[in-house]
Amino acid sequence: MDELEQLAQAAAPVVTRVMVTEGWALARSGLIALWRRFHPGQGESIGEELDDSRDELTAAREAGDESAVAGLQNEWERRLARLLRRDANAAPELRQLLDELRAALPADDAPTPGVTLNARASGHAKIYQAGRDMTITDR
């Protein structure tokens, strides 16, 4: 996975999380501005797609439909990856927007930036990994 794909992968969960918070206006305007700068004709359509995604995400969360939430996150990951593949110069601006969006998330909903967990066990080994809080009760 290259650096641009990693950036898209890191940005998508933040974008979808902030869609249902008070930081929504910041995310919407920032993403529209990003698209307008690098793909001038797509600003309005991205705005409409963001609005549609927000409505779908709100409904999915209310219904407890985690697969729909994951699907929307994957959709935005693909869109961001395409934007970055078409113009890698968008990466610094996306990183800056991502930092602003992370700061706009409520403290209890903020993702841990850049966490990648890998493990390999053999025999009777135990592996415990977490991107956030973890409680382990071994007996």
C-alpha positions as CSV (number, residue, x, y, z in Angstrom):
1,M,0.0,0.0,0.0
2,D,1.5,3.3,-1.0
3,E,1.4,6.6,1.0
4,L,-1.6,8.0,-0.9
5,E,-3.7,4.9,-0.3
6,Q,-2.7,5.0,3.4
7,L,-3.8,8.7,3.5
8,A,-7.2,7.8,2.0
9,Q,-7.5,4.9,4.3
10,A,-6.8,7.1,7.3
11,A,-9.1,9.9,6.1
12,A,-12.2,7.9,5.4
13,P,-13.1,6.9,8.9
14,V,-12.6,10.5,10.1
15,V,-14.7,11.9,7.4
16,T,-17.6,9.5,8.1
17,R,-17.3,10.0,11.9
18,V,-17.4,13.7,11.6
19,M,-20.5,13.6,9.3
20,V,-22.7,13.0,12.3
21,T,-21.1,15.5,14.6
22,E,-21.1,19.3,15.0
23,G,-18.0,19.3,12.8
24,W,-20.1,18.4,9.8
25,A,-20.1,21.9,8.3
26,L,-16.3,22.0,8.5
27,A,-16.0,18.6,6.8
28,R,-18.4,19.5,4.1
29,S,-16.9,22.8,3.2
30,G,-13.3,21.5,3.5
31,L,-14.0,18.5,1.2
32,I,-15.9,20.7,-1.4
33,A,-13.0,23.1,-1.4
34,L,-10.5,20.3,-1.9
35,W,-12.5,18.9,-4.8
36,R,-13.0,22.4,-6.4
37,R,-9.3,23.1,-6.2
38,F,-8.2,19.9,-7.9
39,H,-11.3,19.0,-9.9
40,P,-13.1,22.4,-10.4
41,G,-16.2,20.9,-12.1
42,Q,-17.0,18.4,-9.3
43,G,-17.5,20.7,-6.3
44,E,-21.3,20.8,-6.4
45,S,-21.7,17.1,-7.1
46,I,-19.3,16.2,-4.2
47,G,-21.4,18.5,-1.9
48,E,-24.6,16.6,-2.9
49,E,-22.8,13.2,-2.4
50,L,-21.6,14.3,1.0
51,D,-25.2,15.3,1.9
52,D,-26.6,12.0,0.7
53,S,-23.9,10.1,2.6
54,R,-24.6,12.0,5.8
55,D,-28.3,11.1,5.5
56,E,-27.5,7.4,4.8
57,L,-25.0,7.3,7.6
58,T,-27.5,8.9,10.1
59,A,-30.1,6.3,9.1
60,A,-27.6,3.5,9.3
61,R,-26.4,4.5,12.8
62,E,-30.0,4.9,14.1
63,A,-30.8,1.4,12.7
64,G,-27.6,-0.1,14.1
65,D,-26.6,-1.2,10.6
66,E,-22.8,-1.4,11.0
67,S,-22.4,-2.9,7.5
68,A,-23.9,0.1,5.9
69,V,-21.7,2.4,8.0
70,A,-18.6,0.4,6.9
71,G,-19.9,0.5,3.3
72,L,-20.1,4.3,3.4
73,Q,-16.6,4.5,4.9
74,N,-15.3,2.3,2.1
75,E,-17.0,4.4,-0.5
76,W,-15.3,7.6,0.8
77,E,-12.0,5.8,1.0
78,R,-12.3,4.9,-2.7
79,R,-13.3,8.5,-3.6
80,L,-10.4,10.0,-1.7
81,A,-8.0,7.5,-3.1
82,R,-9.2,8.4,-6.7
83,L,-8.8,12.1,-5.9
84,L,-5.2,11.5,-4.7
85,R,-4.3,9.2,-7.6
86,R,-5.5,11.8,-10.1
87,D,-3.5,14.6,-8.4
88,A,-1.0,13.7,-5.7
89,N,-0.7,17.5,-4.9
90,A,-4.0,17.2,-3.1
91,A,-2.3,15.1,-0.3
92,P,-0.9,18.0,1.8
93,E,-4.3,19.7,1.8
94,L,-6.1,16.5,2.7
95,R,-3.7,16.0,5.5
96,Q,-4.3,19.5,6.8
97,L,-8.1,19.0,6.5
98,L,-7.8,15.6,8.3
99,D,-6.0,17.3,11.2
100,E,-8.8,19.9,11.5
101,L,-11.5,17.2,11.3
102,R,-9.8,15.1,14.0
103,A,-9.7,18.1,16.2
104,A,-13.4,18.7,15.6
105,L,-14.4,15.2,16.7
106,P,-15.6,14.8,20.3
107,A,-12.8,13.4,22.4
108,D,-14.5,10.1,23.0
109,D,-15.0,9.6,19.2
110,A,-11.6,10.7,17.9
111,P,-9.8,7.9,16.1
112,T,-6.2,7.0,17.0
113,P,-4.3,8.4,14.0
114,G,-2.1,6.1,12.0
115,V,-2.5,3.0,14.1
116,T,-1.6,-0.2,12.3
117,L,-1.7,-3.5,14.3
118,N,-0.1,-6.7,13.1
119,A,0.5,-9.8,15.1
120,R,1.6,-13.4,14.6
121,A,1.1,-16.1,17.2
122,S,2.2,-19.7,17.4
123,G,1.9,-22.5,19.9
124,H,-0.1,-21.4,22.9
125,A,0.7,-17.7,22.5
126,K,-1.8,-15.0,23.4
127,I,-2.0,-11.7,21.5
128,Y,-3.9,-8.6,22.7
129,Q,-4.1,-5.6,20.5
130,A,-6.2,-2.4,20.7
131,G,-6.3,0.9,18.9
132,R,-7.9,2.4,22.0
133,D,-8.9,1.2,25.4
134,M,-8.7,-2.5,26.4
135,T,-9.5,-4.4,29.5
136,I,-8.1,-7.9,29.8
137,T,-9.1,-10.3,32.5
138,D,-6.9,-13.4,32.5
139,R,-7.7,-16.2,34.8
